[in-house]
Amino acid sequence: MDRSFPLTRAAGLDSLSDFLAGAGAAYAANRNTDRGPEAEATTSGLSPYLRRRLITEAEVVATADRAFGDGGAEKFVSEVFWRTYFKGHLETHPAAWADYRTLAAAGHDRLAAEPGLRRTYATAVEGRTGIDGFDDWARELVATGWLHNHARMWFASIWIFTLRLPWALGADFFLRHLLDGDPASNTLSWRWVAGLHTRGKHYVARAENIRRYTDGRFDPVGLDEYPDALDEAMPPREVPLPRGDAAPRGEIALLLHLDDLHPESLPLGDAKVVRLGGLIAHADGASRRVRSADMAAMADALARAEAHFGCPAGDVGTDWSGGLPVVTAWAPVGPSAAALPQGSLRVRRAWDEAAWPRATRGYSRLRSVIPSLLGA
Ligand SMILES: Cc1cc2nc3c(=O)[nH]c(=O)nc-3n(C[C@H](O)[C@H](O)[C@H](O)COP(=O)(O)OP(=O)(O)OC[C@H]3O[C@@H](n4cnc5c(N)ncnc54)[C@H](O)[C@@H]3O)c2cc1C
């Protein structure tokens, strides 16, 4: 399977069609199996597009429902909502992101000071631990920017519970290399594996499960299969969901960012876009592959926006907005939100507006209302 991910909307839509015509039909049965980077995929591979909203959750879900009929896409739709859940959860628990960043920085300080930890970390990220599967996934991630969901779960679990490495350093390793690297899905998934997201419930990688769901490609020995979950003194506090802004009437300057690159479908009301710009804020330490994917995605979005709104994109410098109100798509917690100019108006999509208030606790609360959300 070629996972080269050209980061354009057209390529995202092609991947969606390919998936619906192929692996989508057996998604629920096969999605847990990781056949490896050379084999036919069991999942959609849409996450690099969804993460940047080159394609939107709403259109992916609607297209899958049309393709498979009532209930036929249920498992796939539920997985797409995991993404929505994590985004909404981080919006209402932003300390999880701030704490992760503090822990990752502290982890890097420890690497500089502690030779033993530094050695273990180096063997892990270079794929030299001797643990079957784990080493292959470390190399696959660096070489391709991609890992199957189950491989991410096994990898994170072995990182935390067998190698006893700090979880935030693992999350940082993922964010640097994943083409779909996302503050919410990545941070909260690592916390979930560690037993911090659902307190006390951790994900333990077992050799038998790895053998089974890799079609026998890997058979690791020496895993700690009976570890305790991690704990923390102060779980991230819940805060009220911040409100989105309405776009003003009249002329505006529209600023695109890497969390939402489908400006054609933004809820802009009666605003008239007369200036366009793009803000690129990469994840800390993002690999060259991730940075060029970000640039390609932004170039694609700006070209589409120019055609759609009929105005050219300019360099975002001091005079870029010409004094007009600057409007952006809502930037969820992460690098884009931190880099947006003060005072920009942030409009939120109906999808997030409806789902995020249900994402404050566990996933099941959001899952139970999926039919009514989609009906609305
Ligand atoms: C430790 C760890 C770290 C992860 N880091 C990220 C990350 O940085 N960015 C990211 O997008 N996903 C992350 N995930 C979630 C998941 O692994 C990927 O979204 C999924 O593998 C993408 O493959 P796909 O597009 O083929 O998914 P499919 O199975 O085809 O699912 C369709 C879409 O649903 C969403 N989705 C599916 N499963 C999940 C899930 N468990 N959590 C959140 N969204 C999901 C994705 O947007 C995906 O594209 C992580 C999971 C783990 C265990």
The ligand as an SDF file (V2000), in Angstrom:
LIG
                    3D

 53 58  0  0  0  0  0  0  0  0999 V2000
   -1.0410    6.5420   20.9430 C   0  0  0  0  0  0  0  0  0  0  0  0
   -1.9370    7.0350   19.8350 C   0  0  0  0  0  0  0  0  0  0  0  0
   -1.6720    8.2420   19.2220 C   0  0  0  0  0  0  0  0  0  0  0  0
   -2.5110    8.7270   18.2100 C   0  0  0  0  0  0  0  0  0  0  0  0
   -2.2280    9.9390   17.6180 N   0  0  0  0  0  0  0  0  0  0  0  0
   -3.0730   10.4330   16.6720 C   0  0  0  0  0  0  0  0  0  0  0  0
   -2.8010   11.6850   16.0510 C   0  0  0  0  0  0  0  0  0  0  0  0
   -1.8360   12.3810   16.3820 O   0  0  0  0  0  0  0  0  0  0  0  0
   -3.6630   12.1110   15.0850 N   0  0  0  0  0  0  0  0  0  0  0  0
   -4.7660   11.3860   14.7170 C   0  0  0  0  0  0  0  0  0  0  0  0
   -5.5060   11.8280   13.8170 O   0  0  0  0  0  0  0  0  0  0  0  0
   -5.0360   10.2120   15.3060 N   0  0  0  0  0  0  0  0  0  0  0  0
   -4.2270    9.7050   16.2660 C   0  0  0  0  0  0  0  0  0  0  0  0
   -4.5160    8.5030   16.8450 N   0  0  0  0  0  0  0  0  0  0  0  0
   -5.7980    7.8440   16.5240 C   0  0  0  0  0  0  0  0  0  0  0  0
   -5.7510    6.8250   15.3780 C   0  0  0  0  0  0  0  0  0  0  0  0
   -4.6610    5.9670   15.5440 O   0  0  0  0  0  0  0  0  0  0  0  0
   -5.6840    7.4680   13.9840 C   0  0  0  0  0  0  0  0  0  0  0  0
   -6.6440    8.4860   13.8660 O   0  0  0  0  0  0  0  0  0  0  0  0
   -5.9620    6.4080   12.9220 C   0  0  0  0  0  0  0  0  0  0  0  0
   -4.9950    5.3830   13.0250 O   0  0  0  0  0  0  0  0  0  0  0  0
   -5.9490    7.0210   11.5660 C   0  0  0  0  0  0  0  0  0  0  0  0
   -6.0180    6.0140   10.5800 O   0  0  0  0  0  0  0  0  0  0  0  0
   -7.1870    5.9910    9.5210 P   0  0  0  0  0  0  0  0  0  0  0  0
   -7.3940    7.3480    8.9480 O   0  0  0  0  0  0  0  0  0  0  0  0
   -6.8880    4.8830    8.5950 O   0  0  0  0  0  0  0  0  0  0  0  0
   -8.4090    5.6470   10.4830 O   0  0  0  0  0  0  0  0  0  0  0  0
   -9.8100    4.9870   10.1930 P   0  0  0  0  0  0  0  0  0  0  0  0
   -9.9000    3.7860   11.0610 O   0  0  0  0  0  0  0  0  0  0  0  0
  -10.0840    4.8350    8.7670 O   0  0  0  0  0  0  0  0  0  0  0  0
  -10.8210    6.0450   10.8520 O   0  0  0  0  0  0  0  0  0  0  0  0
  -11.3630    7.1550   10.1280 C   0  0  0  0  0  0  0  0  0  0  0  0
  -11.0220    8.4310   10.8410 C   0  0  0  0  0  0  0  0  0  0  0  0
  -11.5610    8.4420   12.1670 O   0  0  0  0  0  0  0  0  0  0  0  0
  -10.6580    9.0900   13.0640 C   0  0  0  0  0  0  0  0  0  0  0  0
  -10.2050    8.1000   14.0480 N   0  0  0  0  0  0  0  0  0  0  0  0
  -10.1680    6.7500   13.9010 C   0  0  0  0  0  0  0  0  0  0  0  0
   -9.7390    6.1800   15.0400 N   0  0  0  0  0  0  0  0  0  0  0  0
   -9.4860    7.1660   15.9000 C   0  0  0  0  0  0  0  0  0  0  0  0
   -9.0160    7.2200   17.2450 C   0  0  0  0  0  0  0  0  0  0  0  0
   -8.7420    6.1130   17.9490 N   0  0  0  0  0  0  0  0  0  0  0  0
   -8.8500    8.4210   17.8300 N   0  0  0  0  0  0  0  0  0  0  0  0
   -9.1380    9.5630   17.1580 C   0  0  0  0  0  0  0  0  0  0  0  0
   -9.6020    9.5780   15.8950 N   0  0  0  0  0  0  0  0  0  0  0  0
   -9.7730    8.4080   15.2740 C   0  0  0  0  0  0  0  0  0  0  0  0
   -9.4790    9.5810   12.2390 C   0  0  0  0  0  0  0  0  0  0  0  0
   -9.6920   10.9220   11.8830 O   0  0  0  0  0  0  0  0  0  0  0  0
   -9.5310    8.6530   11.0300 C   0  0  0  0  0  0  0  0  0  0  0  0
   -8.9630    9.2180    9.8860 O   0  0  0  0  0  0  0  0  0  0  0  0
   -3.6640    7.9870   17.8430 C   0  0  0  0  0  0  0  0  0  0  0  0
   -3.9250    6.7680   18.4780 C   0  0  0  0  0  0  0  0  0  0  0  0
   -3.0680    6.2870   19.4550 C   0  0  0  0  0  0  0  0  0  0  0  0
   -3.3860    4.9680   20.1090 C   0  0  0  0  0  0  0  0  0  0  0  0
  1  2  1  0
  2  3  1  0
  2 52  2  0
  3  4  2  0
  4  5  1  0
  4 50  1  0
  5  6  2  0
  6  7  1  0
  6 13  1  0
  7  8  2  0
  7  9  1  0
  9 10  1  0
 10 11  2  0
 10 12  1  0
 12 13  2  0
 13 14  1  0
 14 15  1  0
 14 50  1  0
 15 16  1  0
 16 17  1  0
 16 18  1  0
 18 19  1  0
 18 20  1  0
 20 21  1  0
 20 22  1  0
 22 23  1  0
 23 24  1  0
 24 25  2  0
 24 26  1  0
 24 27  1  0
 27 28  1  0
 28 29  2  0
 28 30  1  0
 28 31  1  0
 31 32  1  0
 32 33  1  0
 33 34  1  0
 33 48  1  0
 34 35  1  0
 35 36  1  0
 35 46  1  0
 36 37  1  0
 36 45  1  0
 37 38  2  0
 38 39  1  0
 39 40  1  0
 39 45  2  0
 40 41  1  0
 40 42  2  0
 42 43  1  0
 43 44  2  0
 44 45  1  0
 46 47  1  0
 46 48  1  0
 48 49  1  0
 50 51  2  0
 51 52  1  0
 52 53  1  0
M  END
$$$$
